Amino acid sequence: MVDTLSRLEDVIRSRKGGDPDASYVAKLFAKGRGKIAAKLGEEATETVIAALSESDEALTGEAADLLFHLLVLLAERDVPLGNVLAELDRRDGVSGLVEKAARLD
C-alpha cells in the first residue's frame, strides 16, 4: 500500500507546474490551495455519505478519491507523505486518548 501511495505522490508532484489543460492535477494546482482544500473537504463529505448509506464499492471509490486529494494538498504544501507516515509510526502503540491529551497541553 505504501508503494502505491508513494508512486501516486511522485506522479502528483510531477504535475505541479504542468499544463492545466492537459492534467487534472495541474489544474488543481493552478487553482490554488483553497480550491484543493475545498475539493478535499468535498471528498471527505462524500466518503462519510458513502460510509453511512452506500455500498462497500462506493465507499472504496470515495476513500480512494479522498486519499488522492489529500496527497494533492500535501504536495501543494510541500509536505512529503513520508512525514505523515512517520507521524503515524510515532503514534503507533500510544493510546489515542493519551496522544490526544498530549496535543492539548
Residue, then its C-alpha position, 0 to 999 in steps of 0.5 A: m500500500v505504501d508503494t502505491l501511495s508513494r508512486l501516486e505522490d511522485v506522479i502528483r508532484s510531477r504535475k505541479g507546474g504542468d499544463p492545466d489543460a492537459s492534467y487534472v492535477a495541474k489544474l488543481f494546482a493552478k487553482g490554488r490551495g483553497k480550491i484543493a482544500a475545498k475539493l478535499g473537504e468535498e471528498a471527505t463529505e462524500t466518503v462519510i455519505a458513502a460510509l453511512s448509506e452506500s455500498d462497500e464499492a462506493l465507499t472504496g471509490e470515495a476513500a480512494d478519491l479522498l486519499f488522492h486529494l489529500l496527497v494533492l494538498l500535501a504536495e501543494r504544501d510541500v509536505p512529503l507523505g513520508n512525514v505523515l507516515a512517520e507521524l503515524d509510526r510515532r503514534d503507533g502503540v500510544s493510546g489515542l486518548v493519551e496522544k490526544a491529551a498530549r496535543l492539548d497541553 
